[in-house]
Amino acid sequence: MPFVSELIGRSVADVDGERVGTLKDLLAARWGSMPHPQIVAIEVKRRSDTVLIAMTDVAVLIAPAIPLKKKQNEIECYQPGENDLFLLRDVLDKQIIDTNGVRVVRVNDLELTRVNGGIYVANVDISGVGLLRRLGLSFISRRLSKSGRQITSPGTISWDNVELISGDEPMRLKVPGEKMAELHPADLAEILSDLTRQEGSKLLDSLDVKTLADTLEEVEPDFQASLIEQMSDERVVDVLEEMAPDEAADLLAELPEERSQELLKLMEDEEAEDILKLLAYPEDSAGGIMNTEFIAVPPLLTAEQVLDVLRESAHEAETVYYLYVLDEESHLTGVLSLRDLVLAQPSVPISEIMETRIVTVDLNDSQEECAQLISKYNLLAVPVVDREKRLHGIVTADDALDKIIPTAWKKRLPRMYR
Amino acid sequence: MSSIRARIKPYRARLLLLLAVIGPGIITANVDNDAGGITTYSVAGAQYGYTLLWMMPLVALALIIVQEMSARLGVVTGKGLGDLIRESLGVRITTLILGLLVFVNLANTVSEFAGVAASLQIFGVSKYISVPLAAVGVWLLVVKGDYDTVEKVFLIASAVYLSYVASGLLARPDWLEVGAAMLQPSFHLDVGYITIFVTIIGTTIAPWMQFYQQSAVADKGIRVENYGYERLDVLIGSLFAVFVAGFIMIACAATLFKHGMLVTSAEDAAVALGPLAGKYASVLFALGLLNASLFSAAILPLSTAYTVCEAFGWESSLSRSVKEAPVFFIIFTSFIVLGAAIILLPIQSLVQAMLVSQTINGLLLPVILVVMLLLINDKRIMGHFTNGRVFNILAWVTTVILIALALFLVFTTFFPGVFGSP
């Protein structure tokens, strides 16, 4: 099927064969459930001005010269709707998000297709072949493919998997397409690092607080700080409360002192207290990366009772796989895995099934020591205790490993550029 | 709340805004005085004495005008120049401009490695040792180095530029004469003079600078409200660059020109400075050249790879594996390999490579400027941050003068002898 770049510049003639002008742009609109936008009008460049003509007045679009159905002076101007896309102006050569491949790419061309008499935008061409076509050098790619060398780069993306980033119209990303909402926060973070700062902030503005918090957790703290720089305090507070306390503490530590004090004052007391506790420890220590939302149970309960406690109180906890058994003064006396608990007889007191030889780390131990213990004993999390063996928090495997295997998002290239 | 202090660096809060913004302009301006630049200024000073000094304030003004526009484009759009050209002017113009830019930048990279070879030859190191070492070192620094180290290395490198000021002072110029020359414009219609004129402009306002600075500004995410600080950054950077350039000219004029010694390269200048201004002046001059060459040999390939990938939508990243950003790595690596190899092959004399690349800069510059002016005056892109009337007149006048000079240079190159031989 034809490409937009091939149509642009073709001459447009009225019903009598009188020349009107040349094709300048195509307008497309999305209807309801149809994922592909339909061409609704064309923009024609006349000698001294341009005119929009509805597709209903165009006899054939995909033709060497485009004939209209009416006479030149009978043409009515098409009024573009709010959601109409000018394909050349708004899409071609711009960057888009490929939600399937989770990356930001540049549009080299657009492929059209005919369905039930309507013409729709089918695919986005991001290939080198598309580039050559735009440069009028298609013969190179033809020759290469004739000579047997297939250039089958993953060159086209279906419009289904495309999300527009529009710098000009801030509204466009306000309602993130369902496509973006379905992405994993780690993928969103990946895309974020590919976007320019301005586009990035727009993307963040469009996310709900929960997704935003999850996404920020996937990003390095110094990049986080620059991302939330422009957000309102209320939104940042909501996000901080949603984030795990250790992540929130990291983020606050990256901000200027005045702003972080301000934010802490605005936060709920309980959450702010948790974060302040963490901030007292060095960044790379167990105390600095630990999570304070763990499940603690008294030693006298039975397995069944503990399961009930779990159902009620586990929503906030970072991990439910370990339960920590504490005495009245918060001393860690035992650890219970979810497996032990589920397999145990309901009436057995947990003090009988809990593990009492516990691997722990001190508040001031380094992140690396945590990672080593976790790896050595095959743990999912390791408890953090003070000198008196009082439990303060837990370091989960992913937090401990962060240092050794950096989060998957790529380091932004241009620190050198900063 | 005092516990929070433990992890927050106190200087940050106070200097945050300024530090956050300062940078791109100053770094760009520093790379500006690269091997080609130093050669040009030395030759100019040795050949014409103080008589070219009057143009430096004007060059500074032109540099500020151009770099201010580049910074403004970056702040307002949040995009690099390659990016903007592609989005606003389409594939063909992008390919044309970037094609030229790649060529010019490659020529410049060659001249950087020539600078490395030349400066170390003064200390008796063969170019067959210095150039491969420099190439590998630069590649490793950029690809494997972590960014904090690289940033520190570059900042220290910036300070080394002051060695030229020291050389200039050691050369004991007659300051009254310098002052008089600054205020006394002179112009000769001979090919040599015009060539050095265009070359000085081409090397001071090099085309890659606009691409590099705009990407840097955009990436830094400077907000429009803080644009004043960025303007200051550009201003300081541009003035510093021209200040250093002026001192190079003064150092050579006060010594080499006074004694009627003709030099054709920066290394000649460095060697010749020895007996005239003392050993330290000579060593400082050579060290400055080495530093400048290495600094720019790292930045130019990086900037080129970044610009090309940005415009064509290819993955650009250093920390991803080669497989994920192949084009980026190919461009970056081949620039360094080619730059070093061309110097080692006995194809062209080193000096020629240096001077020619600076002159081509001068030819590409007007093209870039016209494109920038078109973009910055586009309301769809810039909103109400387009050029003001006075600024626009200044910018266009600068552009027209540069076009005229470039055309003149092309003309004299193809029809030598019209204005008398140099």
Interface residues (C-beta under 8 A of the other chain):
Chain A: D93 K94 Q95 R103 V104 V105 R106 V107 N108 I126 L131 R134 L135 G136 G167 D168 T196 R197 Q198 E199 S226 E229 Q230 L252 A253 P256 E257 E258 S260 Q261 L264 L276 L279 A280 Y281 P282 E283 G288 K410 K411 R412 L413 P414 R415 M416 Y417 R418
Chain B: M1 S3 I4 R5 A6 R7 I8 P10 R12 A13 L16 G23 P24 T77 G78 K79 D83 R86 E87 G90 V91 R92 T95 V142 Y147 D148 V150 E151 F154 Y212 S215 A216 A218 D219 K220 G221 R223 I299 L302 Y306 F312 G313 E315 S316 S317 L318 S319 R320 R380
